[in-house]
Amino acid sequence: MFELKNKKLFIFFLFICLIQLFYIFNFRSGFKYDVFKDPFSINSGVMYALPIEVIELKKIINDKNISKFNLSKKLQTDNLIYQRIIEYNYPNRFENSSKYFISYKNEEVDNNCKLDEIFIYLKLSKC
């Protein structure tokens, strides 16, 4: 009789622990099932880890086959964005002398630069 009570109690606590783990993963920790579902794909979890401007810049660079790019002062002074841009876009490199100039959509473009295309958050110019 005592062993049966212990077994039932063990199963009950195991069930409670599993419910708690499910609750923590889904509601408390910011756990994203999409990342867990396919962790080894190229862009797994990028939407949850990087600012949207950085993701858009990567798409621009890949679509236009840009190997070297220049950034506006506003993008360079925002340390969080700047670091992520440099890291995420490697092997494409930031270079001040590049003819491709990337800035926020609402920033003014230098007079000697020609606006190439406007995207959702950023714009691309050729200087």
ZIFENPE-V824855 format. One record per helix or strand of 3 or more residues. SS is the DSSP state (alpha for helix, beta for strand). FROM is the first residue (numbers start at 1). TO is the last residue. If there is no record, write none. Layout:
BEGIN
ss = <SS & SS>
from = <FROM & FROM>
to = <TO & TO>
END
This chain:
BEGIN
ss = <alpha & alpha & alpha & alpha & beta & alpha & alpha & beta & beta & beta>
from = <2 & 33 & 46 & 52 & 68 & 73 & 79 & 100 & 114 & 122>
to = <28 & 37 & 49 & 64 & 71 & 77 & 88 & 104 & 118 & 126>
END
